[in-house]
Structure formats: C-alpha cells, structure tokens
Amino acid sequence: MRDFIHIDDIIPGSIKISKKIKDGRSINLSTGVYTNFIDLAKLTLNILGKKNVIVSGDSTKPQGVFARAGCTKLQKQLGFYPKTTIKKGIASSLKFLIK
C-alpha cells in the first residue's frame, strides 16, 4: 500500500511547508489515502477505458514495509491540504503521456 500524491500538490506543498519549518527536518507529503498497486492498476485501466483486463498480484511479495505515507496530522498543522484526487492525478498523467 502506498499513499500516492500528485506533483501538482507536492510543489506548492513543499514551498509552503519549507517556509514554516526552520530546523531543517523533513516531512513526507501525502494525501492520507492508501492505495494498493492492484487497485491503482484497475483505476488506470478504467480511466483508459480498458474493460476486460484481469489484474492480479501477490500482496506477500515483495516483503518489507506494508504501507508508506507521510504524517497528515503534521501537514494539517502546517496548513497543507492536497487537492488532487488519485483519479484526477492518473487522468492528468495519462493525458500528458498519451498524446
């Protein structure tokens, strides 16, 4: 599981938060919404209009960290709120990549 965030949120969020943090610590920006890779693939195929594609996977591989995301509580304290949904972000990326 991962917390996918669009670049349109990362850039303004990084600038906004960098002005508020003076001690050099880092913050991983995130949406607070976990998505597994199978659902990500299905969503992408749906946006592309691909109907009869079977998506499968093995969630036990690779082993390691189950989920990765940032600290949404800290982000909110610093005034960062992502605006781009995963569906909108995928659609935007596909539009850019498929010309």
Steps between C-alpha positions, in 0.01 A plus 500: 500500500620845417371851537522644149513878472507705183782735408246784477463467879865425578649818355278759672492287815879479517534874454234576761641263761863597438412855604358375830769248607819668610686208661579309178285195574324328215134420451360246257195656339204272446125485447411271790345251256667160459470321165634158415666440164224272373239772559734754341529283188121445488434872535749578223344240268154638577608854410649362177168331421645150517216279621595133473847499651566275797731652760653272762793499733658353808488735797757291686774605258714694521539467870575806703311809599125442467404864456672832448363848546570833659369655818167660408451630854823702480416612146166640620671680787723665240207585273554247221195336343542306173239578235560247221315169535674186385249464215559856381878456536507180295277654232724807483815289477353277229391804300857630516657166411259397223495770239 
